[in-house]
Amino acid sequence: MTDSQAPTAPAASGTGTNPVAPTPAGVRTAADVVTPEVVARLVRGVVGSGRTANHSPFTGQKLADLPESTPEDVETAFERARAAQPVWAATPVRARAAVLLRFHDLVLSRQSEVLDLIQLETGKARLHAHEEVQAVAVAARHYGRRAAAYLKPKRHTGVVPALTKVTELRQPRGVVGQIAPWNYPLELSVGDALPAFVSGNAVVMKPDTETALTALWARDLLIEAGLPAEVFQVVLGEGPVVGPEVVARADYVSFTGSTRTGRDVAQRAAARLVGVSLELGGKNPMLVLADADVEKAAAGAVRACFSSAGQLCISIERLYVHESVADAFVERFAARTRAMRLGSSLAYGADMGSLVGERQLETVSRHVAEAVEKGATLVAGGVARPDIGPLFYEPTILDHVQEPMAVCTQETFGPVVSLYRFTDEDEAVALANATPYGLNASVWTRDSRRGHRIAARLRAGTVNINEGYAPAYGSVQSPMGGMKDSGLGRRHGSEGILKYTEAQTVAQQRLIPLAPAFGMDDEKYAAFMSRSLKAMKAFRLR
């Protein structure tokens, strides 16, 4: 993810070619959604004595006044969480899991509320906001159904079978500090917190201030589903101020954000010998092989590159296309991209929404302008759309991109993708892997075995065949995370919940001690144990 502290600068503007999605009659506005009553209910969950505010990317106007947390407020939040956590941890795991299942139902039944908030706070098209609803519901269902199995005590063979009884327990870490980003304010806040809660932890969360209402809505719904309010604390404020305070007090840290900030979080956590999971940046490749279905690949590239206006850690920013199908692919991909409808209404119909802030718009504009100045070709897009909203930028395709253009190697985190051609599979794999990042990748081919063979050679935490990112991310029984500079640890599956626990081994010795007994001296005991070890190997004991 692009670092949120990038400098700002004016962006280029133009009329562009992408059509504007019509606004249906009777669509809600920000004033209809973010009412004083709604804000007052949601901010009750924030421990803060100062004042701040958030704004909508669609208009740039203020959405709500919010409490801002001081270091003292963060300390208070952790004190409250620590006091509540032991009682929550003592609650049977199936009772904790039932909270997640009730939350699942509430999210789906009241999704229109959070879809409005996500759109207003992030500028997303409504369908892209719904991806978050889907992801959170899937995670809640999975951990609601599987948590007991993941966390149950496990029997292991002891050092002396039958005489040594060994049980592996999973103990909650205590209070998890979570720092969540702005780009997926529902899924990357509460979606990551669900396995922490069901494993018996409390959470102190610092969501991004600009998207705090979405996270607070989720907290409100979890409490309605039965989560004790004190177990889920929220603090707000500037990342460089509040973030280190959270890391300094947490028993485990979950962070999603830029690689630069992630390194700092990891260093601070390591100094305290505290565990950490990090999902960081990406410069994700998509490979279109010679035998790919070009029409399907072009449609898939639109989803992979421009969902959430490209402000997605696992979206595609590099397209490698076999030279034999490159012209046909580019023609179809460009036509689909130019036809995308841009819009800002709280309704379905737009194919892409807005960027989230001035910093993102500046980065996108700068990367595109520099690339064109140094010889890249604009195939589609390349202009801002202030006629729609202050932070809109057309979905953009660049050809003939090469180093040292920033867009070639740096994460843009916007609706911009670069095209490259290759001649054989080995070249494609080498090009795809030629990056410090390793978060996600995509391979398009009609040959399933070929696709799996290529996928195994790509240095990325997730690889999707004949889709951009959704199958791997949505398959929550399987781990999701990054290699190389894209992070540490995994979300989803067993790793996504066990990381919030400490493994504890309890061993009970029965009948005889692991020491000389029954009149044996040291030498006889050593000989006895040596014979026993040989026998256990012969009987194939593990």
CORLINMO-V563756 format. One line per field, one symbol per residue. ss: DSSP state (H for helix, E for strand, L for the rest). burial: 1 if it has 9 or more other ideal C-beta (glycine too) atoms within 8 Angstrom, else 0. A space follows every 10 residues. Layout:
# CORLINMO-V563756
ss: ???
burial: ???
This chain:
# CORLINMO-V563756
ss: LLLLLLLLLL LLLLLLLLLE LLLLLLLLLH HHHLLHHHHH HHHHHELLLE EEEEELLLLL LEEEEEEELL HHHHHHHHHH HHHHHHHHHH LLHHHHHHHH HHHHHHHHHL HHHHHHHHHH HHLLLHHHHH HHHHHHHHHH HHHHHHHHHH HLLEEEELLL LLLEEEEEEE EELLEEEEEL LLLLLLLLLH HHHHHHHHLL LEEEEELLHH HHHHHHHHHH HHHHLLLLHH HEEELLLLHH HHHHHHHLLL LEEEEELLHH HHHHHHHHHH HLLLEEEEEL LLLEEEEELL LLLHHHHHHH HHHHHHHHHH LLLLLEEEEE EELLLHHHHH HHHHHHHHLL LELLLLLLLL LELLLLLHHH HHHHHHHHHH HHHLLLEEEE LLLELLLLLL LLELLEEEEL LLLLLHHHHL LLLLLEEEEE EELLHHHHHH HHHLLLEELE EEEELLLHHH HHHHHHHLLL LEEEELLLLH HHHHLLLLLE LLEELLEELL ELHHHHHHLL EEEEEEEEEL LLLLLLLLLL LHHHHHHHHH HHHHHHHHLL LL
burial: 1111010000 1000000101 1010001001 0011000110 0110111101 0111111110 0011011111 0011111101 1101100110 1010011111 1111011101 1011111111 1111110111 1111111111 1111011101 1000000101 0011011111 0111111111 1111111111 1111111111 1111111111 1111111111 1110101101 1111111010 1111111011 1111111110 1100110111 0001011111 1111111110 0101011111 1111111111 1111111111 1100110011 0111011101 1111110011 1111111011 1111111111 1100010111 1111100110 1111111110 1000111100 1111111111 1100001110 1110101111 1111100001 1101100101 1111111111 1111010011 1101111011 1110111111 1000101010 0000000001 0001100100 0100010000 00
